[in-house]
Amino acid sequence: MGKLLEGRTALVTGGGQGVGQGIARALAEAGADIVIAQRRGEEAEREAAWLRDTYGVQAFAQAVDVSKADEVDRMVSLAVEQLGGRLDILVNNAGGSFPKRLENHTDEDMAGSFDLNYWSAFRAMRAAFPVMKAQRYGRIINLGSLNGVNAHMFTVAYNASKEAVRALTRTAAVEWGPHGITCNIICPSATSPLAIEYFEANPEMATAILQQVPAGRFGDSTKDIGPVSVFLASEGGGYVTGNTFFVDGGGHINGVSWRPAVED
């Protein structure tokens, strides 16, 4: 894709594996310097080293629990320092889902999901805003989920928190647009180590899902999700904001069924 992001800087949460890793690698290939923020510090360090060795960019690692407010604020502050005083691109990818029947969700389950999936994005955006405003340039890419869009069963906490992220992103696009900041959402469908492990254990689920995906295959984080992120992060994406991008091989069109096994 060329060096569309040469001279730009990026912070990617959950960038040590899965979709976040694919996005971070695509951004680095396009020339951006990267901070990888990951709960497991060793994963972040390993990925940062790989980016440096492979693409010759500056890449840094942070061990961060994004469900904790003080760690998110510290993450953004340190990233700006590591990246030489700039932060052009913020990718809020870190998150997780813990399947359970709706009626079995406790208040703590719901609050924990919002801490991990919603509040983490909000707090990172709030911390990054002054820097992006001063630069007159910012690209915020938040990861939504088809689970919320399609109301997949047994993941209500995840669904609700990810749909809240979409509302947050659209509102930020309106308020922050005059400062040169764009805010968009990607709802991806791509393999990850956990997804591969799940589908290997549940091949019938993988087959059923693929039958509902017009492209007929699962997405690849680097090759399929990454290029969309590069576009949104680039100068060429400067007039695109407040949008949800379904990077899913067409799976959102009729809604892919997802019914993980849960306890009664």
C-alpha positions as CSV (number, residue, x, y, z in Angstrom):
1,M,0.0,0.0,0.0
2,G,3.0,2.3,-0.1
3,K,4.1,4.6,2.7
4,L,0.8,6.4,3.2
5,L,1.5,6.9,6.9
6,E,5.2,7.8,6.8
7,G,5.8,10.3,9.6
8,R,2.6,9.4,11.4
9,T,2.3,7.9,14.9
10,A,-0.2,5.3,16.2
11,L,-1.3,3.7,19.4
12,V,-3.1,0.4,19.1
13,T,-4.7,-1.3,22.1
14,G,-4.8,-5.0,22.1
15,G,-2.2,-4.9,19.3
16,G,-0.3,-8.0,20.3
17,Q,-2.6,-10.5,18.7
18,G,-5.7,-11.0,16.5
19,V,-7.4,-8.1,14.8
20,G,-5.3,-5.5,16.7
21,Q,-2.1,-7.2,15.6
22,G,-3.3,-7.2,12.0
23,I,-4.1,-3.5,12.1
24,A,-0.8,-2.6,13.8
25,R,1.1,-4.5,11.2
26,A,-0.7,-2.8,8.3
27,L,-0.1,0.6,9.9
28,A,3.6,-0.1,10.3
29,E,3.9,-1.4,6.8
30,A,2.4,1.9,5.6
31,G,5.2,3.7,7.6
32,A,3.7,4.6,10.9
33,D,5.6,4.4,14.2
34,I,3.6,2.3,16.6
35,V,2.9,1.8,20.3
36,I,1.5,-1.6,21.1
37,A,-0.6,-1.7,24.3
38,Q,-1.5,-5.1,25.6
39,R,-2.5,-6.6,28.9
40,R,0.3,-9.2,28.6
41,G,3.5,-7.1,28.4
42,E,5.5,-9.9,26.8
43,E,3.1,-10.1,23.9
44,A,3.4,-6.3,23.4
45,E,7.3,-6.5,23.5
46,R,7.4,-9.4,21.1
47,E,5.1,-7.7,18.6
48,A,7.0,-4.3,18.9
49,A,10.3,-6.1,18.2
50,W,8.7,-7.8,15.1
51,L,7.5,-4.5,13.7
52,R,10.9,-2.9,14.2
53,D,12.7,-5.8,12.5
54,T,10.2,-6.3,9.7
55,Y,9.3,-2.7,8.7
56,G,12.1,-0.6,10.2
57,V,9.7,1.7,12.1
58,Q,9.9,2.8,15.6
59,A,7.8,0.5,17.8
60,F,7.2,0.5,21.5
61,A,5.4,-1.7,24.0
62,Q,3.3,-1.1,27.0
63,A,1.7,-3.5,29.4
64,V,-1.8,-2.0,30.1
65,D,-5.1,-3.2,31.6
66,V,-7.5,-0.9,29.6
67,S,-10.3,-1.7,32.0
68,K,-8.6,0.5,34.6
69,A,-9.0,4.3,34.2
70,D,-5.6,5.3,35.6
71,E,-3.8,2.9,33.3
72,V,-5.6,4.2,30.2
73,D,-4.6,7.8,31.1
74,R,-1.1,6.7,31.7
75,M,-1.0,4.7,28.5
76,V,-1.9,7.7,26.3
77,S,0.5,10.0,28.1
78,L,3.4,7.5,27.8
79,A,2.6,6.8,24.1
80,V,2.8,10.5,23.3
81,E,6.2,10.6,25.1
82,Q,7.4,7.4,23.3
83,L,6.3,8.8,19.9
84,G,8.1,12.1,20.2
85,G,5.2,14.3,21.3
86,R,2.7,13.3,18.7
87,L,-0.3,11.0,18.5
88,D,-1.9,10.9,15.1
89,I,-3.8,7.6,15.1
90,L,-5.6,5.9,18.0
91,V,-7.0,2.4,17.5
92,N,-9.2,1.2,20.3
93,N,-9.2,-2.5,19.7
94,A,-8.8,-4.2,23.1
95,G,-11.9,-5.9,24.4
96,G,-13.5,-9.2,25.1
97,S,-16.7,-11.2,25.4
98,F,-17.8,-13.8,27.9
99,P,-20.9,-15.7,26.7
100,K,-23.8,-16.2,29.2
101,R,-27.6,-16.2,28.9
102,L,-29.0,-12.7,29.3
103,E,-31.0,-13.5,32.5
104,N,-27.8,-14.9,34.1
105,H,-25.8,-11.7,33.7
106,T,-25.1,-9.9,37.0
107,D,-24.7,-6.2,37.4
108,E,-21.0,-6.9,37.8
109,D,-20.9,-8.8,34.5
110,M,-22.4,-5.8,32.7
111,A,-20.2,-3.3,34.4
112,G,-17.1,-5.3,33.7
113,S,-17.9,-5.5,30.0
114,F,-18.5,-1.8,29.8
115,D,-15.2,-1.1,31.6
116,L,-13.3,-3.3,29.1
117,N,-15.1,-2.5,25.9
118,Y,-16.7,1.0,26.3
119,W,-15.0,3.0,29.0
120,S,-11.6,2.0,27.8
121,A,-12.3,3.6,24.4
122,F,-13.9,6.7,25.9
123,R,-11.0,7.3,28.3
124,A,-8.4,6.8,25.6
125,M,-10.2,9.2,23.3
126,R,-10.6,11.8,26.0
127,A,-6.9,11.6,26.9
128,A,-5.8,11.8,23.2
129,F,-8.1,14.7,22.3
130,P,-5.9,17.6,23.5
131,V,-2.9,16.3,21.6
132,M,-4.9,15.7,18.4
133,K,-6.6,19.0,18.7
134,A,-3.3,20.8,19.0
135,Q,-2.0,19.0,16.0
136,R,-5.1,19.7,14.0
137,Y,-4.9,16.1,12.9
138,G,-6.3,12.9,14.5
139,R,-7.6,9.6,13.3
140,I,-9.6,7.6,15.8
141,I,-10.6,4.0,14.8
142,N,-12.8,2.1,17.2
143,L,-13.6,-1.5,16.8
144,G,-17.2,-2.3,17.0
145,S,-18.8,-5.8,16.6
146,L,-21.3,-7.6,14.4
147,N,-22.4,-9.2,17.7
148,G,-24.1,-6.0,18.6
149,V,-25.3,-5.1,15.2
150,N,-26.9,-8.5,14.6
151,A,-27.9,-9.0,18.3
152,H,-26.1,-12.3,18.6
153,M,-27.4,-14.5,21.4
154,F,-25.7,-15.0,24.8
155,T,-23.4,-12.0,24.5
156,V,-25.6,-9.2,25.7
157,A,-22.9,-7.4,27.8
158,Y,-20.5,-7.4,24.8
159,N,-23.3,-6.4,22.4
160,A,-24.5,-3.5,24.5
161,S,-21.0,-2.2,25.2
162,K,-19.9,-2.4,21.6
163,E,-23.0,-0.6,20.4
164,A,-22.3,2.1,23.0
165,V,-18.9,2.5,21.3
166,R,-20.6,3.1,18.0
167,A,-22.7,5.9,19.6
168,L,-19.6,7.4,21.2
169,T,-17.7,7.4,18.0
170,R,-20.5,9.0,15.9
171,T,-20.9,11.7,18.6
172,A,-17.2,12.4,18.7
173,A,-17.1,12.7,14.9
174,V,-19.6,15.5,15.1
175,E,-18.0,17.4,18.0
176,W,-14.3,16.9,17.0
177,G,-14.6,17.2,13.3
178,P,-13.8,20.9,13.3
179,H,-10.4,20.1,14.9
180,G,-9.3,17.9,12.0
181,I,-10.2,14.7,13.9
182,T,-12.1,11.9,12.2
183,C,-13.7,9.1,14.2
184,N,-14.9,5.8,12.6
185,I,-15.9,2.3,13.5
186,I,-14.8,-1.0,12.0
187,C,-17.0,-4.1,12.6
188,P,-14.6,-6.8,11.6
189,S,-14.9,-10.5,10.9
190,A,-11.5,-12.0,11.0
191,T,-9.7,-15.0,12.5
192,S,-7.7,-14.7,15.7
193,P,-5.9,-17.3,17.8
194,L,-9.0,-17.6,20.0
195,A,-11.4,-17.8,17.0
196,I,-9.2,-20.5,15.4
197,E,-9.1,-22.5,18.6
198,Y,-12.9,-22.2,18.9
199,F,-13.7,-23.2,15.3
200,E,-11.3,-26.2,15.5
201,A,-13.2,-27.4,18.5
202,N,-16.6,-26.6,16.9
203,P,-16.2,-27.2,13.1
204,E,-20.0,-27.3,12.6
205,M,-20.2,-23.7,13.8
206,A,-17.5,-22.7,11.4
207,T,-19.3,-24.3,8.5
208,A,-22.6,-22.8,9.4
209,I,-21.1,-19.3,9.7
210,L,-19.3,-19.6,6.3
211,Q,-22.5,-20.5,4.6
212,Q,-23.8,-17.1,5.6
213,V,-20.8,-15.1,4.5
214,P,-21.1,-14.0,0.8
215,A,-17.3,-13.9,0.4
216,G,-17.2,-17.6,1.4
217,R,-14.2,-17.3,3.7
218,F,-13.0,-15.9,7.1
219,G,-11.2,-12.6,7.0
220,D,-7.5,-12.1,7.6
221,S,-6.7,-9.4,10.1
222,T,-3.6,-8.0,8.3
223,K,-4.8,-8.4,4.7
224,D,-8.5,-7.6,5.1
225,I,-8.9,-5.4,8.2
226,G,-5.5,-3.7,8.0
227,P,-5.9,-1.9,4.7
228,V,-9.2,-0.4,5.7
229,S,-7.5,0.9,8.9
230,V,-4.7,2.4,6.8
231,F,-7.1,4.3,4.6
232,L,-9.0,5.7,7.5
233,A,-5.8,6.7,9.2
234,S,-4.4,8.5,6.1
235,E,-4.8,11.9,4.6
236,G,-7.1,10.3,2.1
237,G,-9.5,9.4,4.9
238,G,-9.8,13.0,6.1
239,Y,-13.3,13.4,4.7
240,V,-14.7,10.2,6.1
241,T,-16.0,10.3,9.6
242,G,-18.8,9.0,11.7
243,N,-19.1,5.8,9.7
244,T,-19.4,2.1,10.5
245,F,-17.4,-0.1,8.1
246,F,-18.5,-3.7,8.0
247,V,-15.3,-5.5,7.0
248,D,-16.8,-8.9,7.1
249,G,-17.1,-10.4,3.7
250,G,-20.7,-9.3,3.5
251,G,-21.8,-11.3,6.7
252,H,-23.7,-8.3,8.0
253,I,-26.2,-8.3,5.1
254,N,-28.5,-11.0,6.4
255,G,-26.9,-11.4,9.8
256,V,-24.6,-14.3,10.6
257,S,-26.0,-16.6,13.3
258,W,-23.8,-17.0,16.4
259,R,-24.9,-19.3,19.2
260,P,-22.1,-20.3,21.5
261,A,-22.8,-23.0,24.0
262,V,-23.6,-21.6,27.4
263,E,-24.9,-23.0,30.7
264,D,-28.6,-22.9,31.6
